[in-house]
């Protein structure tokens, strides 16, 4: 079993509240738009980190993280892309990739809008956008998500409210 913390759109902001949840996790996953110094602070926790670069990320993050990240964790096939859209409103080419690759979990960021939903057009696909954990953007509440994965099942998913953006 793995405890996962999922965040996105930190835009260079990470505080002790975020780090507390990251310390409690087995793995940290990031949906892009890291911003400056976030990766370095997360690396000090000595946890496995999976993620993608976002549209605001420079060459430093792009040299570490890909545009699309595909991997398996505890029997769950994961697909992460920063600008991915959501069921019924995917970004160009994303639905084709999802149909071809058949992930169980599609993670995206970019919109700063928290969404957890099934895609009824792609059997078994769970879409998760954890919202924005940073203080830059138009969102009102900073959010991230944590959950557990074991033996091909995702469970105990929780939305973590980190406080208002302002």
C-alpha positions in Angstrom: 0.0 0.0 0.0 1.2 3.5 -0.8 0.0 6.8 0.6 0.1 9.5 -2.1 -0.1 13.3 -1.9 -1.0 15.0 -5.1 -0.5 18.7 -5.7 -0.3 21.0 -8.6 0.1 24.7 -9.5 2.4 25.6 -6.6 3.8 28.5 -8.7 6.9 28.7 -6.5 5.0 28.6 -3.2 5.3 25.8 -0.6 4.6 26.2 3.1 4.8 24.1 6.2 1.2 23.0 5.9 1.9 21.4 2.4 5.1 19.9 3.7 3.4 18.3 6.7 1.1 16.3 4.3 4.1 15.5 2.1 6.0 14.1 5.1 3.1 11.8 5.9 3.0 10.4 2.3 5.0 7.6 0.8 5.1 9.4 -2.6 4.6 12.9 -3.8 3.0 13.6 -7.2 2.9 17.0 -8.9 0.7 18.0 -11.8 3.0 20.8 -13.1 3.6 24.6 -12.7 6.1 23.9 -9.9 7.7 27.4 -10.0 11.0 28.2 -8.4 12.4 26.1 -5.5 9.4 23.8 -4.9 11.2 20.8 -6.3 14.2 21.4 -4.2 12.2 21.7 -1.0 10.3 18.5 -1.8 13.5 16.6 -2.5 14.7 17.3 1.0 11.9 15.0 2.2 13.6 12.1 0.6 10.4 10.7 -0.9 9.9 9.4 -4.4 8.5 12.3 -6.6 6.6 11.9 -9.8 5.5 14.8 -11.9 5.4 16.8 -15.1 6.4 20.3 -16.1 3.8 23.0 -16.6 3.5 25.9 -18.8 5.2 28.3 -16.4 8.1 26.0 -15.7 11.6 26.9 -17.0 14.4 24.7 -18.3 15.5 23.6 -14.8 12.2 21.8 -14.1 11.8 20.7 -17.8 15.2 19.0 -17.5 13.9 16.9 -14.6 10.3 16.2 -15.4 8.6 15.3 -18.7 5.6 16.8 -20.4 3.7 13.5 -19.9 4.5 11.1 -17.1 3.3 7.4 -17.3 4.0 4.9 -14.6 2.4 2.2 -12.5 1.9 2.3 -8.8 0.5 -0.6 -6.8 -1.3 -2.0 -9.8 -2.7 1.4 -10.9 -1.7 2.8 -14.3 -1.1 6.6 -14.0 -1.0 9.2 -16.7 -0.1 12.8 -15.8 -0.2 15.9 -18.1 -0.3 19.5 -16.9 -2.7 20.8 -19.6 -5.0 17.9 -20.0 -8.6 19.2 -19.6 -11.2 16.9 -18.1 -13.8 14.4 -19.3 -15.8 15.9 -22.1 -13.4 18.8 -22.5 -9.9 17.3 -23.0 -7.0 19.3 -24.5 -6.1 18.4 -28.1 -4.8 14.8 -28.4 -5.4 13.9 -24.8 -8.5 11.7 -25.3 -6.7 9.8 -28.0 -3.8 9.1 -25.7 -6.1 8.0 -22.9 -8.0 5.6 -25.1 -4.7 4.2 -26.5 -2.9 3.9 -23.2 -5.8 2.9 -20.9 -4.6 4.4 -17.6 -6.7 3.9 -14.5 -5.9 7.4 -13.2 -5.5 10.6 -15.2 -4.0 13.6 -13.3 -3.9 17.1 -14.7 -3.4 20.6 -13.4 -3.4 24.0 -15.0 -7.0 25.1 -14.5 -6.6 25.7 -10.7 -10.0 24.0 -10.5 -10.3 21.0 -8.2 -12.1 18.1 -10.0 -12.4 14.4 -9.1 -14.6 12.6 -11.6 -15.0 9.4 -13.6 -14.9 9.5 -17.4 -17.9 7.5 -18.5 -16.7 7.5 -22.1 -13.4 5.7 -21.1 -14.3 2.8 -18.8 -12.4 2.7 -15.5 -10.8 6.1 -15.9 -10.6 8.4 -12.8 -9.7 12.0 -13.6 -8.2 14.1 -10.8 -7.1 17.7 -10.8 -6.0 18.6 -7.3 -6.6 22.3 -7.8 -3.9 24.8 -7.0 -1.7 24.6 -3.8 0.0 27.9 -4.5 -1.0 31.5 -3.9 -0.8 32.7 -7.5 -3.9 32.6 -9.7 -7.6 33.2 -9.6 -8.6 30.3 -7.3 -10.0 31.2 -3.8 -9.1 28.1 -1.8 -5.7 26.4 -2.1 -6.2 22.7 -2.4 -4.4 19.4 -2.8 -5.5 15.7 -2.6 -4.2 12.7 -0.8 -5.2 9.0 -1.2 -4.1 5.5 -0.9 -3.4 2.9 -3.6 -3.2 -0.8 -2.9 -3.6 -3.9 -5.1 -5.1 -2.0 -8.1 -7.5 0.1 -5.9 -7.6 3.8 -5.1 -9.3 4.6 -1.8 -9.4 7.0 1.1 -9.2 10.0 -1.2 -9.4 13.3 0.6 -9.4 17.0 -0.5 -7.1 19.0 1.6 -8.0 22.7 2.0 -4.8 24.7 2.6 -6.4 28.0 3.3 -7.4 30.9 1.1 -5.1 32.1 -1.7 -5.0 35.6 -0.2 
